[in-house]
Amino acid sequence: MFKNVMVYRIGEGFAPNLADVQAALEPVQFVECGASQEKSIGWVPPRGEEQGPLVESVAGQWILKLMIESKAVPGNVVRRKADERIAQIEAATGRKPGKKEKRDLMDDVLLSLLPQAFARQSTVLVWMDLENRRLILNAGSQGKADEVMSALMNVMGGLSVSLIQTLTSPQAAMTQWLLAPTPDEWPSDLTVERETVLKSTGEDAASVRFTRHHLANDDVRKHVMEGKLPTQLALSWDGRVAFVLTETLQLKKVQYLDGVMDESGTDKKEDRFDADVALSTGLLGPLIDSLIDALGGEMELGAAAADQALAKPTRTVVNSTVENSATATVEEGPPF
């Protein structure tokens, strides 16, 4: 159920009941985009049944599902159609439209093309573990997670969340594990597997990706000693769950290892949802606990805020591509 995992800490004082949450979600159920609408966001039954509950409780774990539908018109098509209209105006009036008029023309063209655009849908599962005050999203990007959190905040009064932070950063811990002389230095229930991405912090932003490659060797350690730090590292937990840990404490490519799915105890379609929820939450909860312990434990909220305040300002580049980065790929054997 959860291929990606982002973990948030639920703030104190938030104690909703199931009926109130269901009532709050009903007015904001998902509705498909209208003809000239670019995006629609709303809640759908997580079990997949029409008219089903919008929040399901399985063994005390709450599951919700957000649907996101969006339409996209290629920018070059919008510009071409707008240029045609601008040319028509110039031919008819002898004048060139100003900047505001051009922007209005672009908007008009976009609205006229949206009814012809194909709609794309995606869903994000939300798991609320109220006993441990954790909120887990099956989101693969921060942008998608932000959309979910905004939708949650709009319907759940009193909900406050923060990304979990650990005393040892994931990148520092991954570095230690890659530099460990033997596997005995790894955490007792975590195993380094066969995939990692190392990136340097220098101006060249050189990177190396090892895929299906034994990582406990001098070749990998040499790259780390030269200043390339891990941004992703494949791990397995207790021989039952494989995943890729990122430098931001996200879990990607989550998969259950051979034999684990048999623990659900049922193959009946009508029981599949409950079994999947029970199995997923029953495994991922302890995995998250073990991972946090391996990273030195969770940082208190006050300490985390103080660390952020003392941190040196950094320049953030969004949607950029480094053209001169050097990349090497090493592949050998199965990934896990």
Summary of the structure (lengths in Angstrom):
residues: 336
radius of gyration: 24.2
end to end distance: 19.8
largest distance: 79.7
contacts: 921
relative contact order: 0.15
helix: 37%
strand: 27%
